[in-house]
Amino acid sequence: MEERATERGIDPRHTENFLLSQPEVLEASVWFQDGDLEAHVTVLDELAVPMRELQARCMNEIGLHQTPRNILMIQSRARAA
């Protein structure tokens, strides 16, 4: 499935780079699962930007085909000094 999705011009790195350009996102990982894009993003505050808002930004800026079907939001933990 991943090969077919890649052949349609879908590049997970493009979506990952877009997510990383969002001010609320600290880290992002995007991959194919069963032919769909999935993502994990680390944010400072889970309430700062809802998953649906990130999906809407993806759709508006890079297109529906580059928008992850699911985005798992992970809140960043404070690091010890």
Phi, psi and omega in degrees: 000320182301319180297317180297318180294321178295322179297332178281004178088014179270124182237112180303330180295325178298314179294317179301314179297321178297313179300320180294338179281350180281134186299333182277346187264125178267320180218152178212144176222127183231138182207170175268139172220118182052039176084359179246153174281137175233155181214149166242132175231142175256128181234158177293319183219117181302332182278347183293324180214113179291156179306315182299327178293317177296319177298318180296319177297317177301311181302316183289324187263321185238357173101156182301319183295339179260005183269127178298140177293319177229142175233117176272119180269126180241126180278134179292141175259147177297139179264142178289146180283000000 
